[in-house]
Every structure is written in C-alpha cells, then in structure tokens.
C-alpha cells in the first residue's frame, strides 16, 4: 500500500464542474450514502433492461473527423461511486462525468486515469455507438486534445472508459467519446488485446456482481518506471503517446468477497499475443510502477491480501478467500 499522495507529476488536483474549480488534495470522495467500508452496500444501478452485449469496442478509428491543503465535498462528487475506494493520485484536472471520473493530464492532454463503477444491471443496455468524438468542453483550448491531433497520426483514439460499458443510455454512450477519455493507442493494442481485456472485465462483473475500475496510460522509461515523459507525441497540441496502458480492478460479490486484479499492456505496433491473464500483475506491483495507490479506503486487512496476489481463474471468481 502506498501513500495516496504519490503521483506521476506533483501538483494540486483541480476539479472542473461546469464553471466551478475546486482545489483539494487527498480527498475522501466515496459514496455519500454510507460509510466507505460498509461492506453490505452495493453501488448505484441503472436498471435499463435489455440483453448483455460484448461487442467489440473502438475498432477501426485512426483519427478521422467522423496548492492548498484543502479538500471540498460537492454533491456531484460525494454522490458518485466511481471513486468510492479513493482517488489514486492527486495531480491534474478532475472531471466528474457522472458515468465515470477523469483525472486529466493537462500537459500531455490525456488522462492520468479514468475511474468507473460497473455492476451487472448497468451493463444491460442496447445503445449503439455514437462515434461522436469531440474535445472536452470542460477543458480550455491548449490544455486538451483536439480532433486534428489524431488525424493522420497512425494512432487510434483509444477509450479508457470503454464505450461498450456505457450502453445503458444515449448520454452515457456519447460521454464516453470525449477526447478527455482517450489516449493514442496502436491498432494492435486497441483492436486486439485491450479490447479482449475490456470484454473480460465485463464478463467478470457479470460473475461477481460489481466492480470498480481504474485505467490509464503509462510513460515507462527504460527501467520500467513511470517517469512522466511520453516516448512520442502527436498533433499540434503535443498529445502524449503512452508506452503502456494499465487497468486495476476491484470486484465484490453479493457475499462481500473482494478480488483485485491489475494488468499492463504495451502500446506497440508489433503483434501482441496471449490472453489477458498473460498480462496480469499484482496491484502491489502496479503501485510500485505507477506510484499510484489503488483502493486505499478498503480496510487494510482486505487490501493487503488481495493486492498481493494474482489469480489464474480470471475472469471467473477468484479461487481463494483470504478471510
């Protein structure tokens, strides 16, 4: 377990909520409806009824134009379960998109991370992809990616919170196409192993019942550490191209059994082979690489155990019960 003040680039977290900007550090921003360690409470559910669908996500696009130690609760933030178990780093501009939360890196115009909550019921949707890619209006020009940055870049606009997780309604689907939820991904990663990992996450949620996911890009140096400098940039805005992308997942079943998983995949044009399990590491290992602290609002006796293990049963329910 790391201190949650570790991050890729030091600085305060600015929260963009419409025209309001709130500066805070280390905020406890879980659900407001109960204690963050109330194991009996489930997260919010969208009850839209229809078939579960694991269609491929984000294939085929290569950029065509189709300070102070203060923290503040707001109704919007305290009501979201997307970051129930803690903000993993306190840098960047925080954007609450209702269906997911973004911590945006204004220097490199991509997220530090995106966090979202999934449960079996909010995956029950049939909304088609909107493909309405657009810059995020909550971010000012010069601090955000633009459509022209990706055009002819050779990189896909790779979702961090995947569109296929937000079929519950039209607004959720459309929100996932904001460029603040994207980073440049190769077609080999975005349309292959990353897509398969996203499908496995949805399958796992269907088995367990609910999960909290953090996902984002990494700039790994030659020693495998997240040094904050991208290996390349694209477009006039200088959008950072990640060397790798990660996911960290905390899941819980109806009996309050918790499982945790972490994955890192290289953002390469070379062929990527294997199953998602081949890219699994422990959450502890991901924390050592990123200097982020995942799920630190869990009770320590749970966090310490589940973050130190991998499990070959993935995406099925974990094969061990640590308590």
URKA-V942713 format. One record per residue. N is the residue number from 1. RES is the residue in one letter. SS is DSSP state (a for helix, b for strand, c for the rest). PHI is phi as a letter, one per 40 degrees, with the letter a starting at -180 (999 if undefined). D_FIRST is the distance of its C-alpha to the first C-alpha in whole Angstrom. Layout:
N;RES;SS;PHI;D_FIRST  N;RES;SS;PHI;D_FIRST
This chain:
1;X;c;999;0  2;X;c;b;4  3;X;c;c;7  4;X;c;c;9  5;X;c;c;12  6;X;c;c;11  7;X;c;a;14  8;X;c;c;16  9;X;c;b;19  10;X;c;c;19  11;X;c;i;21  12;X;c;c;21  13;X;b;c;21  14;X;b;c;25  15;X;b;b;25  16;X;b;c;28  17;X;b;b;30  18;X;c;g;34  19;X;c;c;35  20;X;b;c;33  21;X;b;b;30  22;X;b;b;27  23;X;b;b;25  24;X;b;a;22  25;X;c;b;18  26;X;c;g;15  27;X;c;c;17  28;X;c;c;16  29;X;c;b;18  30;X;c;c;18  31;X;c;c;22  32;X;c;c;24  33;X;c;c;26  34;X;c;a;24  35;X;c;d;21  36;X;c;c;18  37;X;c;b;17  38;X;c;c;20  39;X;c;c;20  40;X;c;c;24  41;X;c;c;24  42;X;c;c;24  43;X;c;c;24  44;X;c;c;27  45;X;c;b;29  46;X;c;c;32  47;X;c;c;35  48;X;c;d;37  49;X;c;c;39  50;X;c;a;39  51;X;c;c;38  52;X;c;c;35  53;X;c;b;35  54;X;c;b;33  55;X;c;c;35  56;X;c;c;34  57;X;c;b;33  58;X;c;g;33  59;X;c;c;36  60;X;c;g;39  61;X;c;c;38  62;X;c;b;38  63;X;c;g;38  64;X;c;c;42  65;X;c;c;43  66;X;c;d;43  67;X;c;999;24  68;X;c;c;25  69;X;c;c;22  70;X;c;b;23  71;X;c;b;22  72;X;c;b;25  73;X;c;c;25  74;X;c;b;27  75;X;a;d;29  76;X;a;c;28  77;X;a;c;24  78;X;a;c;24  79;X;c;c;26  80;X;c;c;24  81;X;c;c;21  82;X;c;c;20  83;X;c;b;17  84;X;c;d;17  85;X;c;c;13  86;X;c;h;13  87;X;c;c;14  88;X;c;c;11  89;X;c;a;13  90;X;c;b;16  91;X;c;b;19  92;X;b;g;22  93;X;b;b;24  94;X;b;c;23  95;X;b;b;25  96;X;b;c;26  97;X;c;b;28  98;X;c;g;28  99;X;c;c;27  100;X;c;a;24  101;X;b;b;22  102;X;b;b;22  103;X;b;b;21  104;X;b;c;23  105;X;b;c;24  106;X;c;c;27  107;X;c;c;28  108;X;c;b;27  109;X;c;g;28  110;X;b;b;26  111;X;b;c;23  112;X;b;c;19  113;X;b;a;18  114;X;b;b;20  115;X;b;b;19  116;X;b;a;21  117;X;b;b;22  118;X;b;b;24  119;X;b;b;26  120;X;c;d;29  121;X;a;c;31  122;X;a;c;30  123;X;a;c;31  124;X;c;c;34  125;X;c;a;36  126;X;c;b;39  127;X;c;c;39  128;X;c;c;40  129;X;c;d;38  130;X;c;c;39  131;X;c;f;38  132;X;c;c;39  133;X;c;d;37  134;X;b;a;37  135;X;c;c;35  136;X;c;c;33  137;X;c;c;35  138;X;c;c;33  139;X;c;b;32  140;X;c;c;35  141;X;c;d;37  142;X;c;g;35  143;X;c;b;32  144;X;c;a;32  145;X;c;c;33  146;X;c;b;36  147;X;a;d;38  148;X;a;c;40  149;X;a;c;37  150;X;a;c;37  151;X;c;c;40  152;X;c;g;42  153;X;c;c;38  154;X;c;g;38  155;X;c;b;34  156;X;b;c;34  157;X;b;c;32  158;X;b;c;29  159;X;b;c;28  160;X;c;c;24  161;X;c;c;25  162;X;c;c;27  163;X;a;d;31  164;X;a;c;31  165;X;a;c;29  166;X;c;b;31  167;X;c;c;34  168;X;c;c;34  169;X;c;a;36  170;X;a;c;38  171;X;a;c;36  172;X;a;c;33  173;X;a;c;34  174;X;a;c;35  175;X;a;c;32  176;X;c;c;30  177;X;c;c;33  178;X;b;c;32  179;X;a;c;31  180;X;a;c;28  181;X;a;c;27  182;X;b;b;28  183;X;b;a;27  184;X;b;c;30  185;X;b;b;29  186;X;c;c;32  187;X;a;c;34  188;X;a;c;33  189;X;a;c;29  190;X;a;c;30  191;X;a;c;33  192;X;a;b;32  193;X;a;c;28  194;X;a;c;26  195;X;a;c;29  196;X;a;c;28  197;X;a;c;25  198;X;a;c;25  199;X;a;c;28  200;X;a;c;26  201;X;a;c;23  202;X;a;c;26  203;X;a;c;27  204;X;a;c;24  205;X;a;c;24  206;X;a;c;28  207;X;a;c;27  208;X;a;c;24  209;X;c;h;25  210;X;b;a;23  211;X;b;a;20  212;X;b;b;17  213;X;b;b;17  214;X;b;b;16  215;X;b;a;18  216;X;b;a;19  217;X;b;c;21  218;X;b;b;19  219;X;c;b;21  220;X;b;c;21  221;X;c;c;23  222;X;c;c;24  223;X;c;c;21  224;X;c;g;19  225;X;c;b;17  226;X;b;c;17  227;X;c;c;20  228;X;c;g;21  229;X;c;b;25  230;X;c;c;26  231;X;c;c;28  232;X;b;a;31  233;X;b;b;32  234;X;b;b;35  235;X;c;g;37  236;X;c;c;39  237;X;c;c;36  238;X;c;g;33  239;X;b;c;31  240;X;b;c;28  241;X;b;c;28  242;X;c;c;25  243;X;c;c;24  244;X;b;a;22  245;X;b;b;21  246;X;b;b;18  247;X;b;b;17  248;X;b;b;14  249;X;b;b;15  250;X;b;b;14  251;X;b;b;18  252;X;b;a;19  253;X;c;c;23  254;X;c;c;25  255;X;c;c;24  256;X;c;g;21  257;X;c;c;20  258;X;b;b;16  259;X;b;b;16  260;X;b;b;13  261;X;b;a;14  262;X;b;a;14  263;X;b;a;17  264;X;b;b;18  265;X;b;b;22  266;X;b;c;24  267;X;c;c;27  268;X;c;b;30  269;X;c;c;33  270;X;c;c;34  271;X;c;c;34  272;X;c;b;31  273;X;c;b;31  274;X;c;h;29  275;X;c;c;27  276;X;a;d;24  277;X;a;c;23  278;X;a;c;24  279;X;a;b;21  280;X;b;c;18  281;X;b;b;15  282;X;c;c;12  283;X;a;c;9  284;X;a;d;7  285;X;a;c;10  286;X;a;c;11  287;X;a;c;8  288;X;a;c;9  289;X;a;c;12  290;X;a;c;12  291;X;c;g;10  292;X;c;c;9  293;X;c;b;6  294;X;c;c;8  295;X;c;f;9  296;X;c;c;7  297;X;c;c;11  298;X;c;c;11  299;X;c;d;11  300;X;a;d;9  301;X;a;c;11  302;X;a;c;11  303;X;a;d;8  304;X;a;c;7  305;X;a;c;10  306;X;a;c;11  307;X;c;c;8  308;X;c;b;10  309;X;c;b;13  310;X;c;b;16  311;X;c;a;19  312;X;c;c;23  313;X;c;c;24  314;X;c;d;23  315;X;c;c;24  316;X;c;c;25  317;X;c;c;23  318;X;c;d;21  319;X;c;c;23  320;X;c;b;21  321;X;c;b;20  322;X;c;c;17  323;X;c;a;18
